[in-house]
Amino acid sequence: MARAALKLTVRELGALSGVHAATVTRIENEQTKPHEASMRALADIFRELGLRFVAADDLAGPGVRFGPDYKETEKMEAVDYDQGVAESVVDWLEEGVSLTEVARKKDMPSRTTLYKWAREQKWFREEIGRIRTIGPKNI
């Protein structure tokens, strides 16, 4: 449900979260009991993309909603992919700066634009996934 709301493929979600695409599929199809680390990684990426998890109540079951920060970032203008900027983003991520913090920096594209680039640009998506998997550089 959350992946569909964000219009991400299984592979895109896997690359962004560091969770293997086959594991994402098994989790979605309830074919496995997921490891806590996998669920944490998926939840973190969903929250970073602006989703909020909602508990069941008297009116509806559990689900996801777009948070206020999602609406705000959606209003920002998208910027065409720029390899030089993408490499700078990767450098920041390797230093331990979150994608949200990078997007707040002067002259950087919005968070929504960066995630759009990650969906559309294989190199950028794989670099984000690599950094999420191994962590930032230790200096």
N, C-alpha and C positions, 0 to 999 in steps of 0.2 A: 504494500500500500504506500509506504513512504517513498520507495524508489520510483514507483509509478507517478506519484504526485510531482516529483522533481524531473520526470521525463528522462531518467538515466537508464542506460542499458545495464545489464548485469556486469559486463566487462568494465564499463565506466565506473560503476560503484566500487567494484573490486579494486580498480587502479587507484581511485581516490582514497579509499579506506585502508588499503593494504591487506584486505581480506580476499583470498582467492575467489574468482568468479564462480567456480564449482561449489565452493562452500556457501556463497551467497544463495545460489540456486537451491542447495539442499536445505538451507535455513528457511527460505521462502516456501518450499514445498513440505516443510515439517518432516523431513527425512532424516534429521539428525538433531541431537541435543547440542546446541552450539556452545563453544567455549566462551567463558566470560570475557576474555580478551577480544574475541571476534565481535561479540555483541557491543562491547564498549566502543570499539573502533567504528562500527557502523553507526551507533547512536551519536558518537562525536561528530561524524561527518554530516549526519542529518541535521544536527543542531547547528553546525557551522554554516550549513546551507539555508538555515532559517526555519526549519521545521520544529514544531513543538509537539510532544506526545501528550495525549489527553486521556485521562482515565474514564472508565465508564461511569455514567450517572443514571438518574431515573429516566432521562429522556433518550439517551443514546449509548451505544457501546463504546469501547475504547477506539482511539483513532489518532490521526495526526492533523495538525492545523498549521497554516503558515503563520509564523510569529510576526510581530510588528517590524522587526528588522528586515524581514524578507520583503515586505511591501515597500519599505524605504529604499532598499537596494534595487528593486525592480524599476523604480522611477529613474534610476541613473542611466545615462546614455552609454550604450555599448561602444567599444572601441575595436577597430580591426586588429587582428592578431599582429603582434610585433615580436619577432624572435629576440631582439635585443632586450626588450622589456621583460619577456618571458624568462630569459637567462638571469636578469636581475632579480626577478621574483624567486627563482630557484636558489640563487645565492642567499637571499634573505631567509628562505625556509631552511636552508642548510645551517644557518646561524642560529636557528631556533625560534625565529619570529613566525607567528601564525599567519595564515593566509589572510585572515580578517585584519590583523595589524598591518600587513603589507598593503592591503587595499586602502587603508586609512592614510598612508603616506602621500605626501605631496607628489603630484605628477604620476601617480600609479592608477591603473584602471580600477573600477569598482570590483567588489567581491563577486558580484553577479557576472561581470565580464570575465574575470579570471576563471570562474567555473565554466563559463561558456567555452573559453579557450581550452580548458582541460577536456571538455567533452569532444571538441572538434580537432584538437591537435595531439596526435599520438605522443610525440616527444615530450610535450609539456605534461600530459596526463601521466606518462610513465615516470617522469622525474618526481612529480608530486607523490605518486605511489611509492617510489623507492625511498624517498625521504620519510614518509609516514611509516614505512616498514622498518628501516634501520635507525631512524632518529637523526637529529641534527649532528653535525660534526662536533667532535670533542676537541676543544682547543687547549 
